[in-house]
Amino acid sequence: HIFTSDGLHAEVTGVGYNGIGEVIHEGEVIHGFCVQSFSKVIEAGCICNDAEIRNNTLMGKPTEGALIALAMKMGLEGLQQDYIRRTEYPFSSDQKWMAVKCVHRTQQNKPETCFMKGAYEQVIRYCSTYSSKGQTLPLNSQQRDLYHRETIG
């Protein structure tokens, strides 16, 4: 399942480290960047990732492989090659997150973008904005509390 910051939910079908399967939101198959809320989540999980899948074989960690397989199901598997990684903050079991600072290959003169993934309770500490229906909004205490209730319970 995929959950987005603006409350959308999708189901993911298929098994294994491959692109066989679909991402389904409200009964419709979604692909590529057609629903930005999902594609942005998948983009971060794909770019902030050290795994590779070749011939249905995973080279890397299973969680990272699952994120690459998800990108493949959405037709977004080439995203890693679109970015140049400038800095990496590797995952550790103490910090429970990984982050990379990158620039897009076609926009190397632009500021770096930071992509982060990890445990919700750790990642949210670094967030000052969130995405809702394609807009970037300030992450205020009410929104933080809502996410906390939805995620932690």
Disulfide bonds with the S-S distance in Angstrom:
none
